[in-house]
Amino acid sequence: MSLAVAASPEEDRARRHILVVDDDKRIRTLLTRYLAAEGYIVSAAADAEQATALLGDMEFDLIVLDVMMPGESGVQFAQRLRRDPGQSRTAPILMLTALGETRDRLDGLEAGVDDYLAKPFEPRELSLRIAAILRRASRPARLCGVTAVRFGAFVFDLEKGRLLEHDKFVHLTTRESEILTALSLEAGAIVPRQRLARRAVDGKVESAGERSVDVEIARLRRKIERDEDGPRHLQTIRGRGYRLWVDEMIGEDEENGSKP
């Protein structure tokens, strides 16, 4: 594992606090030094118990989490964080998995992690994925004149990637937010799974895999549908893709209280 420092956009590094959770002391030390050299503020924990203590004292912009740890595993830890009503619930998670362990990746996505990276990996790829997650988590957008959509009891803010149910925040991972944005911008139309699988990493388009899209859709349904087996809003069009039925498309004028 080389420690050559890879450049990433300054705005993605400045004052960003990352928590590294890995039971392997060598990897933990290397990651901490590398990310600190990149300009991030870095804290480290050897297991879920230490990470929980740090999360109780500090706020983090992103968590780099190893899947295989003694005691509480990375997947179990991620599940617990996503259920936690505290601040840590909203921190994006990049999970480190064993090379070729598809089950670990799918379990991680189901637990609510935002992205995964297989070991062994190049530090530059880690840097690029972290920067991409942080950009997705914080970027403002003004998309097609539509700033939000309303469906049932939910309002999805396209600019902030934020979902509200009766004005109560509903946590979305960055991938869930991306998929819901894509579906919202083509509300009522069928969006192919292949398109939903695409994601931008360092300006390049990659595929997250169609199976991962199915996992994200299932997780979204659990959050927005009363009947997951008979969804009203987020529908599967067999053999073609997915469709989101919305009740209202909200533009800037409507948000400001004036109709066009």
matplotlib code that plots the C-alpha trace (Angstrom):
import matplotlib.pyplot as plt

x = [0.0, 1.8, 1.6, 2.0, -0.3, -3.1, -4.5, -8.2, -10.3, -9.4, -13.1, -13.6, -10.8, -10.9, -12.1, -13.6, -13.4, -13.1, -13.3, -11.3, -12.5, -10.3, -9.0, -5.7, -3.3, -1.0, -3.9, -5.4, -2.1, -1.5, -5.0, -4.8, -1.4, -2.5, -5.8, -4.1, -1.6, -4.5, -5.7, -8.4, -8.9, -8.7, -9.6, -9.2, -10.8, -9.8, -13.4, -17.0, -16.8, -14.1, -15.8, -19.1, -17.3, -15.7, -19.1, -20.5, -18.0, -17.4, -19.2, -17.8, -18.3, -17.5, -16.7, -14.3, -15.4, -13.8, -16.4, -14.4, -13.8, -13.9, -17.0, -19.5, -18.9, -18.8, -22.2, -23.7, -22.1, -23.5, -27.0, -26.9, -25.7, -28.5, -31.1, -29.4, -31.3, -28.1, -25.8, -23.8, -26.9, -26.3, -22.6, -21.8, -20.1, -17.4, -17.1, -13.9, -14.6, -12.6, -11.9, -14.6, -16.9, -20.2, -22.2, -20.3, -21.0, -24.7, -25.0, -23.3, -25.7, -28.6, -27.2, -27.1, -23.5, -23.0, -20.1, -17.7, -14.1, -12.5, -9.1, -6.4, -6.9, -4.8, -4.8, -5.7, -8.9, -9.8, -9.2, -11.3, -14.2, -14.1, -14.1, -17.0, -19.1, -18.5, -19.4, -22.6, -23.5, -23.1, -23.6, -26.4, -28.4, -31.0, -32.4, -34.8, -36.6, -38.0, -36.7, -38.8, -41.5, -44.3, -45.7, -48.1, -46.8, -43.3, -41.5, -38.1, -35.9, -33.8, -31.3, -30.4, -31.2, -33.3, -36.5, -39.1, -42.2, -44.7, -41.7, -39.7, -36.3, -35.9, -32.3, -31.1, -27.7, -26.1, -26.8, -30.5, -30.6, -29.1, -31.6, -34.6, -33.3, -33.1, -36.6, -38.0, -36.7, -38.5, -41.5, -44.1, -41.6, -39.8, -36.1, -33.9, -32.0, -28.8, -29.2, -29.9, -26.7, -24.5, -22.7, -20.0, -16.6, -14.0, -15.7, -16.0, -19.2, -19.1, -21.7, -22.5, -24.2, -27.8, -28.1, -27.1, -29.9, -32.4, -31.0, -31.3, -34.8, -35.9, -34.5, -36.2, -39.5, -39.2, -38.9, -41.7, -44.2, -46.9, -47.2, -43.9, -45.5, -48.0, -46.1, -48.1, -45.2, -42.0, -43.0, -41.2, -41.8, -40.7, -37.9, -37.6, -36.8, -38.5, -40.9, -41.8, -45.4, -45.5, -48.5, -46.8, -43.7, -42.6, -40.6, -38.8, -41.9, -44.1, -41.6, -41.4, -45.2, -45.9, -47.5, -46.2]
y = [0.0, 3.1, 6.3, 8.6, 11.6, 11.9, 15.4, 16.0, 19.2, 21.5, 22.2, 18.5, 18.3, 21.6, 21.1, 17.7, 15.3, 11.6, 8.6, 5.5, 2.3, -0.7, -3.4, -3.8, -1.4, -1.2, -0.3, 2.1, 4.0, 4.1, 5.4, 8.0, 9.3, 9.3, 11.1, 13.6, 14.3, 14.9, 17.7, 16.0, 16.0, 12.3, 10.3, 6.5, 3.6, -0.1, -1.4, -0.4, 0.2, 2.8, 4.3, 4.7, 6.6, 9.0, 9.5, 10.5, 13.2, 14.5, 15.0, 13.5, 14.2, 10.6, 7.2, 4.8, 1.4, -2.0, -4.8, -7.5, -6.6, -8.5, -8.1, -5.9, -6.2, -3.3, -4.2, -4.5, -1.2, 0.5, -0.9, 0.5, 3.9, 4.2, 3.4, 5.9, 9.2, 11.1, 13.1, 10.0, 8.7, 11.2, 10.7, 8.9, 5.6, 4.1, 0.4, -1.5, -5.1, -8.2, -8.5, -10.4, -10.7, -9.7, -10.7, -8.2, -5.4, -6.2, -6.6, -3.2, -1.5, -3.0, -1.7, 1.8, 2.4, 4.9, 3.2, 0.3, -0.3, -3.8, -4.5, -4.3, -0.8, 2.1, 5.1, 7.3, 5.4, 5.8, 9.5, 9.9, 7.9, 9.9, 13.2, 12.0, 11.0, 14.3, 16.2, 14.3, 14.8, 18.6, 19.8, 22.3, 21.8, 23.7, 21.0, 21.7, 24.4, 21.8, 22.1, 19.4, 16.8, 15.7, 12.2, 11.1, 12.3, 12.9, 15.9, 15.3, 18.3, 17.9, 20.6, 19.2, 15.5, 15.6, 13.6, 14.8, 13.0, 15.5, 17.8, 15.1, 14.2, 10.7, 9.6, 8.8, 7.5, 9.4, 6.6, 6.5, 10.3, 10.0, 7.4, 9.3, 12.4, 10.6, 9.2, 12.5, 14.4, 11.9, 11.5, 9.2, 7.9, 4.6, 5.0, 2.0, 0.1, 0.6, 4.4, 4.3, 2.1, 4.9, 7.2, 9.8, 9.2, 11.9, 13.2, 9.7, 7.6, 4.2, 1.5, 0.6, -2.6, -3.3, -5.6, -2.8, -0.6, -3.3, -3.2, 0.6, 0.5, -2.1, 0.1, 3.2, 1.3, 0.5, 4.2, 5.6, 2.8, 1.6, -1.6, -2.7, -5.6, -3.2, 0.1, 3.2, 5.6, 3.6, 1.0, -1.7, -2.1, -5.6, -6.0, -2.2, -0.3, 1.8, 4.6, 7.2, 8.5, 12.0, 14.1, 17.5, 19.0, 22.0, 24.9, 27.9, 30.1, 27.8, 27.4, 31.2, 31.4, 32.8, 30.9, 31.3]
z = [0.0, -1.3, 0.7, -2.3, -1.7, -4.2, -4.9, -4.5, -4.6, -1.7, -0.9, -0.3, 2.3, 4.2, 7.8, 7.0, 9.9, 9.0, 11.4, 10.4, 12.1, 11.5, 13.9, 11.9, 13.5, 10.5, 8.1, 10.6, 11.0, 7.3, 6.5, 9.3, 8.1, 4.4, 5.0, 7.3, 4.6, 2.2, 4.4, 6.4, 10.2, 11.1, 14.2, 14.5, 16.4, 16.6, 16.9, 17.1, 20.9, 20.5, 17.5, 19.4, 22.2, 19.6, 18.0, 21.3, 21.7, 18.2, 14.9, 11.7, 8.0, 6.9, 8.4, 6.8, 8.2, 7.9, 7.5, 9.4, 13.1, 16.4, 18.4, 16.5, 12.8, 10.4, 9.0, 12.5, 13.5, 10.4, 11.1, 14.6, 13.5, 10.9, 13.7, 16.1, 16.3, 17.0, 14.8, 13.7, 11.9, 9.0, 8.5, 5.1, 5.5, 3.1, 3.9, 3.3, 2.2, 1.2, -2.5, -4.2, -1.2, -3.0, 0.1, 2.3, -0.2, -0.4, 3.3, 3.7, 1.2, 3.1, 6.3, 4.9, 3.9, 1.0, -0.9, -0.6, -1.6, -1.8, -0.2, -1.3, -2.8, -4.0, -1.7, -4.7, -5.3, -1.6, -1.8, -5.0, -3.5, -0.3, -2.2, -4.4, -1.3, 0.4, -2.8, -3.2, 0.5, 0.3, -3.2, -3.9, -7.1, -9.1, -11.3, -14.3, -12.4, -10.0, -6.4, -4.7, -5.3, -3.1, -2.8, -0.1, 3.3, 1.9, 0.3, -1.3, -1.6, -4.8, -3.9, -0.5, -1.2, 1.9, 2.5, 4.9, 6.2, 7.8, 8.3, 10.0, 8.6, 7.0, 6.6, 3.1, 2.1, -0.7, -3.2, -2.1, -2.6, -6.0, -7.1, -5.7, -7.5, -10.8, -10.4, -9.2, -12.3, -14.5, -12.3, -14.0, -16.5, -16.5, -15.6, -16.6, -14.0, -16.0, -15.8, -12.0, -11.6, -13.0, -10.6, -11.0, -9.4, -10.0, -13.1, -14.6, -14.9, -13.2, -12.7, -9.2, -10.5, -11.2, -8.2, -5.9, -7.4, -6.5, -2.9, -2.7, -4.2, -1.6, 1.2, -0.2, -0.3, 3.4, 4.1, 1.9, 1.3, 3.7, 1.7, 0.2, -1.7, -3.3, -3.6, -4.5, -5.3, -6.1, -8.7, -10.5, -14.2, -14.8, -17.3, -17.8, -14.6, -11.9, -11.8, -9.2, -9.1, -7.4, -6.4, -7.1, -8.7, -6.7, -8.3, -6.8, -7.2, -5.3, -2.5, -2.2, -2.0, -5.5, -8.3, -11.9]

ax = plt.figure().add_subplot(projection="3d")
ax.plot(x, y, z, "-o")
ax.set_aspect("equal")
plt.show()
